[in-house]
């Protein structure tokens, strides 16, 4: 995997670069501003971009705005955002095009290199990797009405874990249930959200988008 890294802290850029290299992932360009991120993606055509939300000069939302610009220029380009805080608007905006390939992780919740690399791989393959705090924040607003209100508490648990990017096997392990039971829950979730038969990975992304979109409108 080849990635572009946009992070203003030199020490963190270097640390991530070495950690990823040790796991067979090449950082083809490490930059510290939004415009340089866009240039690096055009030049290197990487598999994915890892972007800090806050970059110079104002340290507000330059990073995520650059990520959105990259996805406009290269539809569906995978982006994993790193942040210190839950920013609901940014997560929804990144997922709004329906293309998948989006991650949003909190820096202090990334527990180790293997976990981080697993998230990178899921996002690069068109899936999602959202921090549980991000999911909870978005889900709290969206579940009060609309199709999501019809989900049972267990179905909501399954959907939240699905949004983290977990497979049915991973969800089953987390909830101490069989994979068969999880398959039944996901089928019920798709039906309640009006998601028709399609490729399984696409249905999972559409389920994520359904509640994020509802959260935006709530």
Number of C-alpha atoms within 10 A of each C-alpha: 16 17 26 25 23 30 26 20 12 12 10 11 17 14 11 17 20 14 17 20 13 11 12 11 16 17 22 17 20 22 20 20 21 28 17 15 26 21 14 21 22 13 11 13 16 20 18 24 30 23 29 29 25 23 22 14 10 8 13 12 17 20 28 25 19 21 27 20 16 23 18 12 13 13 13 19 24 30 29 26 24 24 19 13 13 19 15 15 12 17 20 18 16 25 22 15 13 18 19 27 24 29 29 29 24 18 14 10 13 14 9 9 14 13 10 16 16 13 24 27 18 19 26 26 15 20 25 29 28 23 22 17 14 19 23 13 14 23 20 10 16 22 19 14 12 13 17 19 13 15 18 13 10 12 19 18 15 23 25 22 23 23 23 24 25 20 16 20 14 15 23 19 13 12 13 9 12 13 16 12 12 22 16 11 21 20 16 16 23 18 13 15 17 13 17 11 11 9 8 9 15 17 17 24 22 21 23 23 20 20 23 25 18 20 21 15 9 12
